[in-house]
């Protein structure tokens, strides 16, 4: 990695394209999930002008496990741990009040889903779980 990346959030991968790095940095610095159009709005001054540029970058980031799509929100988040979610269960707890999203992994649930799928001959491509409710702060308010 070059010195120009020292101290920045580009530690996820050395071989990201410029657009992928910009999109990932935007997601990583966001307080919550962003739609593709939110990302585009934040990156217009950096040279991203077309939604297709953002979607292509997001597709590649998701392939590599660096970003995730929250299906229920049609929005994206940076992976909380870029080293652990290339495969297996990816789970998100989404606060319906403040919008906070916590990512977590549970090996037991992942294993049980794998056993279920194996018993039925189901070939799992990906597993994403979304839990909706209130975070601790909002529940206490």
Secondary structure, DSSP 8 states (H G I E B T S, - for coil): --GGGTTSSTTS-TT--HHHHHHHHHHHT-SS-B-HHHHHHHHGGGT---HHHHHHHHHHHHHTTSEEEETTTTEEEE-S-TTT-SSSEEEEEEETTT--EEEE--HHHHHHHHHHHHHHT---S-EEEEEEE--HHHHH-
